[in-house]
């Protein structure tokens, strides 16, 4: 009797294992991730452009007002825009798409 219960349990487990998603479903999931990620990557580029433009206007305004020592502010805005672009590239490489 114990053997029949073990055999039945093994058969039921094998049926459950066959119900797992296949290669077609994995490719579909990767395609959906790629389509949504590229729009997010484009959003990162747009945000970097807006960040750089806003920073340039602020730096120009402070420069025209005669604020001394603008080096730190220029570096902060520049590296913020570069960080946004590189984070999008890093995420693209991380997900492999």
LINUR-V674490 format. One record per residue. N is the residue number from 1. RES is the residue in one letter. SS is DSSP state (~ for helix, > for strand, _ for the rest). PSI is psi in degrees with one decimal (* if undefined). NEAR is the number of other C-alpha atoms within 12 Angstrom. Layout:
{{N:RES:SS:PSI:NEAR} {N:RES:SS:PSI:NEAR}}
//
This chain:
{{1:X:_:-39.1:7} {2:X:~:-35.5:8} {3:X:~:-38.2:9} {4:X:~:-37.2:10} {5:X:~:-41.6:11} {6:X:~:-43.3:12} {7:X:~:-41.4:13} {8:X:~:-41.6:14} {9:X:~:-41.4:14} {10:X:~:-40.7:14} {11:X:~:-40.8:14} {12:X:~:-37.6:14} {13:X:~:-37.2:14} {14:X:~:-33.1:13} {15:X:~:-38.1:12} {16:X:~:-36.2:12} {17:X:~:-31.0:12} {18:X:_:-14.5:11} {19:X:_:3.8:10} {20:X:_:154.2:13} {21:X:_:148.4:13} {22:X:_:-165.3:12} {23:X:~:-37.9:10} {24:X:~:-40.1:11} {25:X:~:-37.1:12} {26:X:~:-38.8:13} {27:X:~:-36.1:14} {28:X:~:-41.5:14} {29:X:~:-40.3:16} {30:X:~:-39.4:17} {31:X:~:-40.1:17} {32:X:~:-39.6:15} {33:X:~:-41.1:20} {34:X:~:-40.4:20} {35:X:~:-37.9:16} {36:X:~:-30.6:16} {37:X:~:-38.2:23} {38:X:~:-33.4:22} {39:X:~:-34.5:16} {40:X:~:-36.4:21} {41:X:~:-40.5:26} {42:X:~:-37.2:20} {43:X:~:-38.2:18} {44:X:~:-39.0:27} {45:X:~:-39.7:23} {46:X:~:-42.1:18} {47:X:~:-38.5:23} {48:X:~:-38.4:26} {49:X:~:-45.4:22} {50:X:~:-40.2:20} {51:X:~:-44.1:24} {52:X:~:-39.7:27} {53:X:~:-45.1:19} {54:X:~:-40.6:19} {55:X:~:-39.2:26} {56:X:~:-40.3:22} {57:X:~:-42.2:17} {58:X:~:-41.4:20} {59:X:~:-43.0:26} {60:X:~:-42.1:17} {61:X:~:-46.4:14} {62:X:~:-34.0:18} {63:X:~:-42.1:18} {64:X:~:-27.7:12} {65:X:_:-6.0:11} {66:X:_:23.7:11} {67:X:_:126.4:15} {68:X:_:160.2:12} {69:X:_:68.3:12} {70:X:_:-1.8:21} {71:X:~:-44.1:14} {72:X:~:-39.4:13} {73:X:~:-38.5:22} {74:X:~:-45.6:23} {75:X:~:-39.1:18} {76:X:~:-47.3:19} {77:X:~:-39.9:26} {78:X:~:-48.9:24} {79:X:~:-26.9:19} {80:X:~:-43.6:24} {81:X:~:-40.6:27} {82:X:~:-38.5:22} {83:X:~:-41.0:22} {84:X:~:-43.3:27} {85:X:~:-44.5:27} {86:X:~:-31.3:19} {87:X:~:-37.0:23} {88:X:~:-41.1:27} {89:X:~:-40.4:22} {90:X:~:-43.4:17} {91:X:~:-36.3:20} {92:X:~:-42.3:23} {93:X:~:-33.7:15} {94:X:~:-42.3:12} {95:X:~:-10.5:15} {96:X:_:31.4:14} {97:X:_:*:21}}
//
